[in-house]
Amino acid sequence: MRVGFIGLGRMGLPMAHRIATAFPVCGTDRDHSRAALCETHGIGWCPTPSVVIQQADVVFVLVGTESQVEDVFCASEGLLAAPSAPRTVILASTLRPAFSKALAEILLDGPIARGEQAAREGQLLMFLGGDRAACDVIAPVIACVASESEWMGPIGSGQVAKMINNYLLWACLTASVEGLDLGEAEGLDREQLRRVLMLSSGDNWALRTRADERPALWAEKDMAIVLDEAQQHQVQAPVAAQVREAIKAFKRARGLPPAPSDPIEIARGLGK
């Protein structure tokens, strides 16, 4: 199989590099300066998504927002502008489930978890949604980047699973930061406290991987999606609302700019 990537950033590039050890890979990115990195990593550079789709049987889309996904598909040189389509398009970005469902006829869910180091090491977890037979066909490609993958159900199901994963991630991160801050205020050594908590029932992935030392770029978008979905399904989510506010405080404390306040605006990337 020939594999294509649209989005060669901090997750896409290491994933493409790993797959290129087993399959022919090409790709593109909005930042055309990444063309040189492609050559270094054994990845063929394409100028536009429409060229990628003509050269690949399987295409991964890894961009940040729904507006960027719309550009990937609908721009003048986007995927839908190409004269032929690949067998499979995998939407690996984290988006609203409804967005994936709207494109059900032309793609699969494939959002990923575990971060950049896992992408470099081929240890990602991929949440799959859509036609199961199509997922089975591309299993050898997925195995290059994901040590585990799970088919969750129809299109949109993978996005739902990733949404819940990210909710729990940010809940653990903000609780861990508050706990470490409190321990330090009480006179404990912060790093000793972190180490002993990792041996206890308070252990969690965010604490263990020092997620609090990274900028949490998409945290507000993730929590906006959670709260929007909860409202649509009339599910009470008071903890999620508190996590959203805690994330805002976490970012303010680090001098990071606030995101738009409207859930759909955050998800779509408008106003940025």
LINMO-V375016 format. One record per residue. N is the residue number from 1. PSI is psi in whole degrees, 0 to 359 (NA if undefined). OMEGA is omega in whole degrees, 0 to 359 (999 if undefined). D_CENTER is the distance of its C-alpha to the mean C-alpha in Angstrom with 2 decimals. Layout:
N_PSI_OMEGA_D_CENTER, N_PSI_OMEGA_D_CENTER
This chain:
1_142_173_23.48, 2_134_187_22.40, 3_137_178_18.67, 4_152_177_17.13, 5_131_171_14.03, 6_106_189_13.41, 7_102_183_11.47, 8_52_179_12.66, 9_214_188_11.23, 10_339_176_10.44, 11_316_185_8.06, 12_317_183_9.78, 13_310_178_13.21, 14_327_176_13.51, 15_314_179_12.22, 16_320_179_14.75, 17_317_180_17.32, 18_317_181_17.31, 19_328_181_17.67, 20_345_175_20.38, 21_347_183_22.52, 22_336_184_23.03, 23_154_173_22.51, 24_133_184_23.22, 25_137_171_20.16, 26_166_181_20.07, 27_172_177_17.61, 28_165_179_17.51, 29_153_177_15.92, 30_330_177_17.20, 31_98_185_18.50, 32_349_176_21.30, 33_346_179_22.26, 34_357_177_19.61, 35_321_179_22.06, 36_322_178_23.98, 37_325_179_21.08, 38_314_180_20.63, 39_319_179_24.28, 40_326_184_24.00, 41_10_177_21.30, 42_30_182_23.18, 43_129_177_21.04, 44_135_181_23.00, 45_137_175_22.30, 46_142_184_22.42, 47_333_184_23.23, 48_162_175_21.45, 49_325_181_19.13, 50_330_176_22.40, 51_320_178_23.61, 52_314_186_20.54, 53_335_177_21.01, 54_343_184_24.67, 55_359_186_24.19, 56_150_174_21.59, 57_330_179_21.77, 58_129_181_18.05, 59_125_172_15.48, 60_132_175_11.72, 61_116_180_10.21, 62_82_175_7.33, 63_170_194_8.32, 64_326_189_7.74, 65_168_180_10.02, 66_324_178_12.17, 67_324_177_15.06, 68_322_176_13.51, 69_317_178_12.74, 70_319_177_16.35, 71_318_180_17.60, 72_320_182_16.12, 73_319_196_18.05, 74_351_179_20.99, 75_168_185_22.03, 76_333_177_25.33, 77_35_179_23.82, 78_186_184_20.74, 79_319_184_20.11, 80_348_178_22.67, 81_347_183_25.23, 82_146_181_25.53, 83_343_179_28.66, 84_157_182_27.00, 85_151_177_23.76, 86_170_178_22.01, 87_327_187_22.15, 88_132_169_18.44, 89_125_182_15.42, 90_117_178_12.03, 91_98_184_9.43, 92_354_176_6.17, 93_157_177_4.54, 94_115_185_4.59, 95_175_176_8.34, 96_140_177_11.75, 97_322_181_13.18, 98_330_180_16.15, 99_317_177_14.46, 100_318_182_13.63, 101_327_180_17.17, 102_339_180_18.68, 103_25_190_17.69, 104_329_185_18.64, 105_345_187_21.32, 106_3_181_19.39, 107_174_173_16.01, 108_152_167_14.21, 109_141_172_11.11, 110_43_178_8.94, 111_153_189_5.44, 112_157_180_5.29, 113_161_173_6.62, 114_351_169_9.30, 115_183_189_8.44, 116_317_181_10.27, 117_319_178_13.51, 118_325_177_12.41, 119_318_179_11.06, 120_327_185_14.53, 121_358_182_16.34, 122_30_184_14.99, 123_24_179_14.24, 124_161_167_10.70, 125_131_180_10.64, 126_129_177_9.64, 127_112_185_10.39, 128_143_174_12.63, 129_144_181_14.44, 130_200_183_17.30, 131_120_186_20.40, 132_323_180_20.85, 133_320_178_23.21, 134_322_176_20.81, 135_320_180_18.24, 136_322_181_21.21, 137_320_184_22.22, 138_10_181_19.06, 139_320_179_18.99, 140_328_177_20.49, 141_313_180_17.74, 142_322_182_14.97, 143_339_178_17.28, 144_332_186_17.09, 145_342_185_13.57, 146_121_176_13.20, 147_336_173_16.13, 148_142_171_15.42, 149_150_184_14.20, 150_125_174_15.41, 151_121_187_16.55, 152_345_181_16.34, 153_205_183_18.58, 154_171_180_18.84, 155_138_186_16.31, 156_336_182_14.20, 157_322_178_14.58, 158_321_179_11.31, 159_324_177_9.66, 160_313_180_12.40, 161_317_179_11.81, 162_323_177_8.18, 163_314_180_9.78, 164_319_177_12.55, 165_313_183_10.77, 166_325_174_9.32, 167_311_181_12.85, 168_324_177_14.50, 169_309_184_12.61, 170_330_175_13.78, 171_315_179_17.08, 172_320_181_17.71, 173_311_184_16.90, 174_322_177_19.23, 175_321_179_21.84, 176_317_179_21.86, 177_315_179_22.41, 178_319_179_25.15, 179_316_178_26.73, 180_320_177_26.86, 181_316_181_28.26, 182_316_179_30.85, 183_318_180_31.86, 184_319_178_32.32, 185_332_179_34.40, 186_359_176_36.52, 187_4_179_37.30, 188_152_174_35.03, 189_125_187_33.49, 190_316_184_29.75, 191_325_175_28.81, 192_319_179_31.37, 193_316_178_30.04, 194_314_183_26.45, 195_317_183_27.90, 196_328_176_30.06, 197_328_178_27.45, 198_344_177_25.33, 199_1_189_28.44, 200_184_178_28.77, 201_350_175_27.51, 202_2_181_25.49, 203_143_173_23.16, 204_164_185_19.39, 205_318_181_16.30, 206_319_178_15.79, 207_315_186_19.51, 208_323_184_19.68, 209_8_180_17.00, 210_43_179_18.21, 211_338_179_15.01, 212_348_179_17.62, 213_2_178_18.38, 214_164_192_15.11, 215_356_179_14.59, 216_54_190_11.89, 217_319_188_10.79, 218_14_186_8.75, 219_315_181_10.86, 220_321_176_13.34, 221_316_181_11.23, 222_314_182_9.76, 223_329_175_13.41, 224_319_178_14.80, 225_315_179_13.09, 226_310_184_14.50, 227_325_177_17.86, 228_316_179_18.12, 229_320_179_17.63, 230_319_179_20.05, 231_317_180_22.53, 232_323_183_22.46, 233_7_178_23.22, 234_42_176_25.62, 235_127_178_24.04, 236_127_183_25.20, 237_61_182_22.46, 238_326_179_24.41, 239_320_179_22.39, 240_321_178_19.16, 241_322_178_21.25, 242_322_178_22.42, 243_321_178_19.01, 244_315_180_18.16, 245_323_179_21.39, 246_323_177_20.91, 247_318_178_17.64, 248_316_180_19.72, 249_319_178_22.44, 250_316_182_20.29, 251_322_177_19.18, 252_319_182_22.79, 253_337_181_24.20, 254_9_177_22.32, 255_22_179_23.30, 256_143_184_19.90, 257_145_178_20.31, 258_154_176_19.75, 259_165_174_17.45, 260_151_186_19.19, 261_340_183_20.49, 262_129_185_20.12, 263_313_183_17.18, 264_326_177_17.04, 265_319_178_17.64, 266_313_183_14.62, 267_321_183_12.36, 268_345_178_14.17, 269_20_180_14.32, 270_153_176_18.11, 271_9_181_20.48, 272_NA_999_18.52
